[in-house]
Amino acid sequence: MRVLLTGHQGYLGTVMAPVLAAAGHEVVGLDAGLFADCVLGPTPADPPGHRVDLRDVTAEHVAGVDAVIHLAALSNDPLGSLAPELTYDINHHASVRLARLARDAGVRRFLYASTCSVYGAAGDPDLSNLVGEDAPLRPVTPYAESKVRVEDDLHELADGDFTPVFMRNATAFGYSPRLRADIVLNNLVGHALLSGEVLVLSDGTPWRPLVHAADIARAFTAALTAPREAVHDRAFNIGSETNNVTVAEIAGQVAEAVSGAKVVITGENGADPRSYRVDFSRFRAAVPGFDCEWTVKQGALELADTYREHGLTREAFDQRFTRLAVLRAASEAGTVDDTLRWRR
C-alpha cells in the first residue's frame, strides 16, 4: 500500500515511518520541516517526501496514494493557546482540505490523529467510570477543539469509497529520534536527570492516559489494513488502561527510573480541569490481537537511558525539544513569518 504520512519529520512520524515500511508499505512523507532538526542521537533516515506546508497541499501530493495517515498539526495545548487562529487554520481547515483532496483523488482510507484531550473535563467527579468513545466531548483548549471540529467534518466526508478513522491518541511518551520534551513523561524524566528533581507544577491529582510512541505507530499500522467494516467512520481511543495514571503517579515512576531524583509537587499552576481515565477496549475489539506493549515505568527507564546515552543538555531540553521555544526562536531569527511559514 502506498501511504502518505503527514508530519513524517515530527515526534510521532519519525517513529511511525519505519514501522509502516517494515510492514511492507511504501511510505511517502509530507512535512513543513519546522521540527526536522530537533534530533537527539543519530539523524533518522526519512522516507522520500514533500517539503510543503499543510496549508499548501495540492492534488498532486495525494495522487497515486492508497491511504493517508495524517499526523501533522500544531501539536500541543500551550502552542495552540498562544496562536489559536493558526491552530484552527492549520489543524482544522488545512486538515479537512487535505481530506477532501484525498477523497477526490481516490484515496480509500484516511487515518486521522485525534486526541483523548477531546474529553477535556470529563465530568465524572470521582472518575470511577472510564471514558469511552461515545462520551460527551468537552475540549478545553483550542488544540483539542480543533480536533473535534476535524472529526465532525471528516464524518461528513465518509462514504462508500472513503473511510476516515479517528485515532484518539492518549498522551504520547517515549524516545523518538526527533524528541519532544514538552509532553509529561518525557519532560519529567528530563528534568529529573538535569536537576535531580521531578518537578510537578500542578497539584498532581489530574488523571492522564499515556501511550508510547511505538504503540501509536503499531496501532495506526494495524488500522491501515483492518477490515473496512471494523473501522469505517469510527473513533478509537488509542492506549492502555494500565497507563491511566495520575500526574503524581507518573512522577513517582520517574523518581524510580532516575536514581536519587526527588519528587517536588509545587501546585503553583493550580488544579488542572483536564482529568480523565479512558477506556481503550473498542480498538482491541475492532483489531483482534492488538494491545499496547509499553508501560509508563518502562518508558521512564527507556527515556532515562537514552537521555544519558545521547548526552541531553539543559539548553537542548529547554530550547531544541520544546515546540513553543523552537517556533519562537525561528520567529525571532526571521526564518518563519507570523503565520509560521518559512520565509523565502
N, C-alpha and C positions, 0 to 999 in steps of 0.2 A: 504494500500500500504506500502511495506517495503522500506524505504528511507534511503540511505546512505548520511549523511550530513558531508561533509568535513569542517574542521575549526569549529567544534561544540563548541570548547573551546575558540573561539575568540569573538570579539566585536559583530559582527552580528550573529554568530552561537548561542551564548548564548541566544539571544532574539528569534531566529527563532525556535530552538528546541521545546520549549513548545507550540508555535503556531502550528507547524506541529502535535504535539501529540494531541492537543486539537481538531484538525480537523480529528482525527481518524487514523492517520498514525503511523506505527511502525518506530521509528527513531533509527538508528544506527550511532554513531559518528565515526569520524576519524580525529585525530589531533596529531601533534607532541608534543603539550603541552608547547610550548615555552612561551605562554602568559596565561597559565591556572591560575596562581597565581595573575594576575592583577585584583584583585577583590576590588570593593568599595561597602560596605554593606554586607548583608548576602551572604555566599557562595552558588552559584546556584547549584541546583540538576541536574547533567548532565545525559543524556541518556546513556545506555550502549555503549561502544565504543572501538575503536582500538587506542592504543598509538603508532603511527607509523609516520615516516617522509613521506611526499607525494612522495618523490623520491624512496621510498622503498615499495610502494604498490604492492601487488601481486593479482593474480586472485582470491585467497582465500577471499580477502577483499570485492570483489564485487559479490561473489557467492550468489545466492538467493535474490538478490536485484532487485526491480522493477524499481527504479528511483534513480538517483544521483543528489544531489544539491551540486555543487562544489563552495565553498566559499574560501577554503584555499589558501593563497598566501602571499608573502612578500607584505605588503599592503599599502604602501604609496610612494609618489614620492621621498622624501629625502632618504629613505632607499634604494629604487631602484637605485638612482643615486650613492649612496655610494658603492654598490656592484652590478653593472649591470650584471656581469656574473652569479651571483647567482640568480638574478631576472629572467633571461632568463631560467636558469636551472630549477628553481622551478616553476615559474609562467607559463612558456611556455612548455618546454619539458615534465616536470612531469605531467602537466595538460593534454596534448594530450595523453600521455601514459595511464593515468587513463581512459580517454575516450575510447581508443582502448580496454583496458581490459574490460571496462563496456559493450561495444558493443559486444565483443566476448562472454561475459557471458550471453547475452540475455537481458541486461538492455534496456528498451524501451525508457526512457526519460532522458535526461541529461541537467539539468538547470545550465548554466554557469554564474557566477557572473562576468560580464564585468563592464565597467565604462563609464560614459559620458566624462571622460578625453580623450577618443579616439578622440574626436573632436578637442582638443587642441586649437590651434589658429584658430578659426572657419572661419576667412576670411571675415566677414562682418563688415566693419569699424564702421557703426552706429548701428550694432546689431539689425536692425529693423526686421529681419526675424528670426523666431525661427528655431533652428536646428533640423531637423528630422533624422530618422534612415538612410535615403539614402544619406545624406550629405557626402562630402568627409571627410575621416578620416585623421587628421593631428596631430598625437600624438607627444608631445614634450619632453617626459621623457621615460626612459627605462620601467617604470611601465606601462604606457599607451601603449607603443609599444608592450610589451609582451601580453597585452590583445588583440590587433589587430591580432597578429600572431596566438593566440589560436582560435579566431573566424574564421580565414581563414582555419585553419587546421580542425576544427570541421565541418565546412561546407563540406569539402571533405569526411568526415565520414558519413554524413547523408545519410540514405537510407530508404527503406520502413519499416524497423523494428527498426530503431534507430533515435530518434528525438532530436537533440540538439536545445536548445533555448538560445539565447544570451540576458541576462538581463543587460542592460547598466544602472547601478545604478547612480543616482545623488550622490553628496557628502553627506555621511550619517551624521546624528546628533542624539542626544537624549541619554537618560540614558540607559545603559546596565550594568548588574552586573559585567561584565568584561569590564571596561571602557577604552575608548581611549580619551586622551586629546590632541592628535596631529591632530585633524580634526577641521575645522574652528570654528563652533559654540561652540562645546564642549570646545575648547581652549579659546575662547574669554570670555565665561561665567566664567570659572575657574580663568582666570587672573583678571577679574573684581572683583570677590569675594575676592581673595587673596591679591590684590594690590590696589583696588579702581580705576584701570584704565582699559579701554577696549583698549588694545594695538594692533594697526594695523600697520604692518611693511611695507606693500605695500602702494600705493597711494590711495587705497580704491576704485578705479574705476572698477576693473575687475568684471564681472558678474559671479555668481556661481549658478548652480541649486542645491538645497538641498532636502533631503528626510529623514524622520525619520526612524530609525532602525526598528521600529514596522511596518511601512508601507512597507518597503522592505520585511519583513517576510510575511506579508499578500499577497504581490504581488507574491512571489515565491510559496506560498501555493496555490494561485489561478492558476498559470501557470502549476502547477503539474497535475491538473485534467482538464484543459481546453481541448476542442476538439483538436485532433491532427492537423487537417487541419487549425486551427486558429493560431497555434504556431510553426509548424514544420519548422525548419531551418530558423527561423526569429529572427531579432534583435528587442528589445524593450527598449526604454528609460523608466526608472522607476523613477517616481517623479510626481510633480505637477507644472503647470505653475505659480501658486500662489507663489511658492518658488523659482522662478527665481529672484535673488536679487543681488545687488552689495555688495561687502565686506563692504563698508561704511554703507549700509542699515542694514546689519547684525549687525554691531557694534552698530547702533542706537537701534535696538531691544534689544540687550544685556543691554545697558545702562538703558532702561526702566525696564528690568527684575531685575536688580541689583541696588537697590536704592542707590543713591549717587555716583555711578561709573561715571567716566568721559571718554569720547572718546578721544583717543590720536592717531592720524594718523601721523606716522613718515615719511613714504615714503622712508625709508632707503634702502629697498630692490628693489626700482625702480618699473617700470611698469611690470606687470606680463603678459606674452604673452597668458596665458590660460584665455580666456574670451569668454563666450558663453551663450546664452539663448536657452533653449531646449523645443521642442515640445513633449509632453507626450501622445498625443491623440491616437497613434496607439495601445498601450496596453489597453486603455479603450475600444476601438472598438473591440479588439480581445477577451476581457474578460468583457462582459457587466456586469454592476453593481459594478465594481471595481473603487475606487477612493481613493486617499490619504486622510487621516484624520487629519494629524498634520501640523500646520503652523510653520514657524520659530519662531514667537512670543510665541506660546505655548511651543515649545521645549526649548526656552531660560528660560521660567518660570519653566518648569519641571527640567531642569538641575540645576538651582539656588537652587531650593527646595531640590533636592536630594543631592547636594554637601553639603549643610548646614546640612541636616539630618544625613548624614554619616560621617561628620567631615573631609572633604577633606583638606589635608595639602599641603604646598608648596613642601615638599620633594616628596610626592606621585604624585602630579601633574606633577612635572618635571621628575621624575625617573620611578615610577611604571607604570604610564599610558601613557608614551611616548614610542612608539615601538622601536625607534632607541636607546634610553637610556637603555631599558631593554636588548636588544641584546648586546650592548657594555658592560654592567655590567656582563652579563653571559660570554662573551668572556674573560674579564679581570679576572674573577673568575675561569676561566678554565673549566666551566661546559659545554660549547659548543666549538667546534673546528672552524677552519677558514671557514668551509663550512656550519656552523650553525647547525651541527648535535650534538646531545648530546654525550658527552664523556662517554664511558662505563667503 
